Amino acid sequence: MEDEVLNVFDDKGSCTGVATRADVHTYGYWHEVFHCWFISRESNADYVYIQLRSDSKKDYPGLFDITAAGHLLANETVEDGVREIKEELGVTLRFDQLNALGIITYTNVVENFIDKEMANVFLYCSSLDFEDFTLQEEEVAGIVKVTFQDFFDLWVGDREQIHMEGFTVKEKKKKWIEGNIGTNHFVPHQTMFYQSVAERIKNYISFIDVKRGERLGYQKR
């Protein structure tokens, strides 16, 4: 995986060449990633699905993260990012089923690891149940959900902890989990990144509700 070749960019977003994934994070090159957040509506409340990263991951093990995400290789387009959803979650989607939330840039530095990402962020509005996920265990240890309002409040600083529920999986055996989590339980992307994601999801939900004159209808696969 560290030998994967990625496109690298300058501070203005222009592609300047390619580099291995290892060099990208060693020297702090800007690079492209694909993010997809899953939301659903249940009993008049919106929920966000969150991935629990595997303890065996080299980067940010055992922390909560975007529903599905990954690096875009040098020979891939943004549309090819849907492969991450299938690989990590076992859910097959088409690119045209996703709603674009734009590009968010952010930086994270942890010791000798420099992460400068240009994230192509998408939203998938679904009616999936936990049973619909088949996780790639070496990458993903579990999936949980939180209400979107709690998620929003957490990242704008109105709450210190929020309630989550979901499951973990080990050797294909699922275990139900629930409890409270705070910002320290998430991958340490910049707070502004999470705030921007929350605001864009909120705006999308509001726009669709107003446009349709009704509560947001979630699509079946």
N, C-alpha and C positions, 0 to 999 in steps of 0.2 A: 504493500500500500504506500509506503514512503517513497517508492520509486515511480509512482504515478506522475504523469507529466501534466502540468496545469499552465494555462495562459497567465501571464503576469501583466500588471498594469501600473502606470505612473499615477501620481496624485490627481491628475486631471481625468483619469478613467480611460486613457488611451493604452491599447495593448502594446507592450514593448518587447514581447518575446515569450519564451516558455521557460519553466524551471520544474524540477522535481518537487513533489509535495514536501519532502524533507527540507530542501533549500528554501521553499516558500516560507516555512515557519521558523527557519533558522535566521534568515536575513530580513524577514518582515516584508515580503512582497505583497502588494495588493493582488487578490485573486477572487474569482467568482465562485459563489455557492448557490445552491438551490434550497429554499425553505418552503415547507407547506404545513400550515396549521389546519387542523380539523376542528370544526365546530358542529354542534347539533342543537336542536331545540326540543326540550322535553318539559311538559307541564308548564308551558309559558315561561321557561327559563332557558337561557342560552348557556351551553357548556363548551369548554375548550379541552381538547384531548392533549395530553402531555406525555412525552416519551421519558422513560427512565433508562439512562444509559447503562450498558453492561459494566460490571466491575472489572472486566478484562480489557476495556478500552484503554488505549494509551493516553488519550486526551479526555480529561474531565470524567473519569469513571464514577459510576454510582450517583450521578446528578441528574436532575430533571432538565428536559430540553424541548426543543421544537418537536412537533408530532413526527415529522420526517424531514431529514435534511442531509445534505452531502455536498462534496466538492464537484464542480463541473470540470471534466477533463478537457485537455486542449483540443480534442477533436469533437467535442460535444457542443450542442446548442442548449439554450435554456429549456427548450421543449424536451430535451433528453433527460432532464432532471426528474421526470416522473418515474424513472427506473428506481430512484431511491425509495419511493413509496412502496413499490412492489417488493424490493429487496428487504427493506427493514420491517414492513408491516404486513406483507402478504396480501395487500389490497391492490387490485388492478384498476387503474384509472387512465382516462385519456387526458391529454393536456387541455383540451377544450372544456373539460369539466371543472377546471380550476379558475379561480377569480384572482386576477393580478392585484396586488397591493403596492406594487412599486419596488424600487431598489432602496435598501438601507445599508449605509456603510458604517462600519464600526471597527474598533481596535481593542484587542485584549492582549496583555503581556503578562506571562507567568514564568518567572525565572528566565530560562533560555528559549522559551516558546513564545513567538510573536505571531499573533493572529490578526491580519488586516484583511477583512472580508468585505466584498461587495455582494450583498445578499439579494437575490431575486426572490421576493416574498410572495407567496400565494396562499389563498384560503380555499378550503374545500368544505362546502356545506352539505352535511350528510345525515343519514338516518341509521348509521352503523351502530351495532351493539358490540360489546366487548368480544362476543363469540366470533365476530367477523375478522378479528386480527389473528394472523399467524406470524409470530415474531421471529426475526433472525437473531437467535439467542446470543451469538458472539458479539452482536452490535447493540441489541435492545433487550433489557432485562424486564421491562414491563410497560404497561400503558395505564394511565390514570386520567380522571377528568375532574375539573373544577368548574364552578359556575363562572361565566365570563365576568360577571360583576365583581366577584371576589378577585379574579385575576387582575382586572383593571385596578381595583382598589389597592391591591398589594403593590403594584408597580408605581402608582402615583403617591404612595406613602400613606394611604388612609387606613391600611391594616398591616399588622406585623405578621400574622399567620392566616392561612386559609385552609379549609377542609378539602381533602382529596379522597377519592376512592377509585379502585381499579384492581389490577392484578399484576403479579409478577409471574415469570415462567422460568423453570429450570428443568432441563431434560424433558421438555415438552409437557411438564406438569404445571398447571396454573394454580396460583395461590391468591386468594382475595386479600387485599390490603386496604386500609383506610387510616386516616390520621390527619394531623395538621403539619403544614410545611410553610417555610418562610423563604425569603429571597436567597438566603444562604444555602438552600437546598437545590438551587438552579445553577446551571452552567453560568459562570461569571462573565456573560456578555455585559457590555456597558448598560447601566440602568436606562439610559436614553434609548437604547435599542428596544428593550421590552416596553417602554412607554410608547414608543413610536408604533410598535406592533399593536399594542392594545388600542391606541387611538384609531389606527387605520381599520381594525376589525370593527370597532364601535361605529365608525363613520359608514362602513359598508353595510352593517346591519340596519342602521337608521335609514340609509338611502333606499335600500330594498323595501323596507317596511312602508316608507312613504310612497315610493313608486307604485307599489302594488295595492296600497290602501288596506293592507292586511298584515298579519304576522308573517314572518319569513317562512316560505315553504322550502323544506329541504329535499334534495333530490335523492332518488334511489340510484344505485349503481346500474 
